[in-house]
């Protein structure tokens, strides 16, 4: 992005709230590394943030400074009025008055910026006054008008060159100063040649001072042309500034022999100055990607065509009417030197662009790691036996949802840096292949490199601690490994990426395992093929409604009566036979079928329970609901529709959720839970004690039931502290007025312990496994025996 703008302040400008900011440009370096360089974007009239108004004292002081500079010029003009050019003097004073009034009129520039431009305008006005007051005077052997007009343009030249520097700073294209130098050299050569052919010459020292005027005016004009090419919005003010420079140049060269021409020229220069002021854009000019590319192409064409065309015209003129002029050859030499510099700068810019594009093509912009394309290149011709580990970062969604995308990116960047450092020490290379996945190439077969995974996992897990505010969110990782055989690939890019496909399959297998990693093998491939088949068959089963629902009784420990049923999905496929719920529910979550499956189970469970008289008997029905379902649009409306369809009181429906739903305060899932509780449904926390168990949300959220996980139930009869833990949970629930359901009750001993600690309900094989819908009626009529068992 490049800012440029008019060179003098004029009508008030209303810049955006952020007219000065710092951006970061990545400069190509070694793979996996980058260095940053700030680029400051400036307001058209300032080099600092614009203010709505500057202090009155400063404005008055600047006006007083301009008037103080004008006073001695007025005395000089009065003393030398006899030989002066009065119109030229008046033009100079008119512009000085404008510069004195500018601080009182312009309200959008900073003190530093407006001071710079007002003083540059004052210098031009003062030079014009001096040139008009002393038209025939000399300073040594040099004519005063030449020197005065040359000096008057120096301020504008300095500002124009500064704008050129800002406009191209940090860009890969050749500097605008080089383009300006070439065009200025051509314009100076033309100005010198044409002035000589027009008979504008004087004494022996007339030439050096005239050349000075021509060179300074050519620099200002060339800078203006280049800026206008960069930004078409600057064409009008740029034309005004060019007229100022060329008019001043012509006035200096013709003041001695053609005073009328000089008068017209300086009047045109004044008009150009006002065009410059009045024609400037109102706001800052900041170029974005597409505009930058278009302007770069346009600049290249014009910067090549304009100087070449003008120079060809002058060369043709020189061939047609040759003349002996040593200075002309000096100007031509300057053109050649400037063209050489431009050629070298263009070549350097091409090299930098090539390096930048090459770096961007092979590196990830967020982390600086090599990307998937670089990995493919490395896999195409491996020079040794290696292992490819595909590492997935878990927990980033929690960081992003609560703290925002920027913090999530910071955590990911820290994880990448830690992982790169760890892998580099092992002689490997790290790549970023997806949003939350890194690929690592390590020397040696997977059986050897697997020992390095704990260190890699630790490097990833340490990332949140390095980002302010993210330390409370745990981040973990899982990995899949595959072997990369040495030697060139014979099947092209597709075969070269085979290790990545194998590592991806191993990663999917690792997600389902308990070790956190998996090594690709025939078993992994077979498991993947089964998951694909399961996904296909499950999608068909959900669409056809062939997934069945069984019902497990939940019994009152004291009365032995069934007070609730839990609906459990069961699936018998005609091709695959009976599929474990653990297996097909995992496949449903992987393939985004869980929403459709969950809605099918909910509708079928409620309909079957209603038909069996469960709700008519005042018995509740519990249905498991996943976090994905809660986040799906319209889930609360689906529940409301099902209840209304069967005219079921909402309090007889219990929705069982895992604790992960309540991790993020005020999350969309939590808001849906609150809405369902307000509808009258009961909310149960399933598998309590095995997840994130934070007792704080029990008071904050509408929870009605706690289900003690079967692992805690089994620990009650052991030698550890299981009984104390379950007792504490039951006591807490009773004090909060919550119902407790103990899962996994399998023995009379466990049931008696639950009764003794005042747990309300139990569920397990001691009473019954899940039954089909046609047996619900029998379970409703059944009363399980309540006989005390042995208690340790």
Protein Blocks (a to p, Z undefined) as FASTA:
>chain_A
ZZdddfbdcddddddfblbccddddddddehiacddddddddfkbcbdcdfbdcfklmmm
mmmmmmmmmmmmmmmmmmmmmmpcfklmmmmmmmmmmmmmmmmmmmkbcfklmmmmmmmm
mmmmmmmmmmmmmmmbcehjbcfklmmmmmmmmmmmmmmmmmmmmmmgoiabdcfklmmm
mmmmmmmmmmmmmmmmnopacdfklmmmmmmmmmmmmmmmmmmmmmmmmpmmlmmmmmmm
mmmmmmmmmmmmmmmmmmmlmmmmmmmmmmmmmmmmmmpcfbdcdddfklmmmmmmmmmm
mmmmmmmmmmmmmmmmmmmmgcddfklmmmmmmmmmmmmmmmmmmmmmmmmmmmmmmmmm
mpcfklopacfklmmmmmmmccbdcdddddddehklmmmmmnojklmmmmmmmmmmmmmm
mmmmnopacddfbfklccdddeddfklmmmmmmmmmmmmmmmmmmpghilmpccdddddd
ddddedddfkbjmlmmmmmmmmmmmmmmmmmmmnopacddfklmmmmmmmmmmmmmmmmm
mmnopaccdddddddfklopafbdcdddddddfklopadfklmmmmmmmnopmmmmmmmm
mmmmmmmmmmnommmnopacdddddfklmmpghklmmmmmmmmmnopafklpccdddfkl
mmpghifklmmmmmmmmnopacddehihjlnopfklmmmpccfbdcddfklmmmmmmmbl
mlmmmmmmmmmmmmnopacddehiabfklmmmmmmnopabdcdjkloccddfklmmmmmm
pccdddddddZZ
